[in-house]
Amino acid sequence: MVDPQPYDQVRLNPAAAGITPGTVVVIADTVDDEPGAYVVWHLEDHPDYQDWAATVTAADIHTITRITATGDVRAWTPSP
């Protein structure tokens, strides 16, 4: 399928980045010189929004959700 991109919302695999399973985070950016690595933040309405960030790999991502400018929503599980 398609690799995650900044602004995609993701759910991580259990224990990834030390957050509660099922928590939705947003991909803030890619990591230069580290293909398949992403900086993630909590969503704006999360209490730790401004106090937390993590770097995860594509293998840490369980589900990707992309919301387009036209409001289309597509969700998928990345392939290994």
Secondary structure, 3 states (H helix, E strand, C coil): CCCCCCCCEEEECCCHHHCCCCCEEEEEEECCCCCCEEEEEECCCCCCCCCCEEEEEHHHEEEEEEECCCCCEEEECCCC
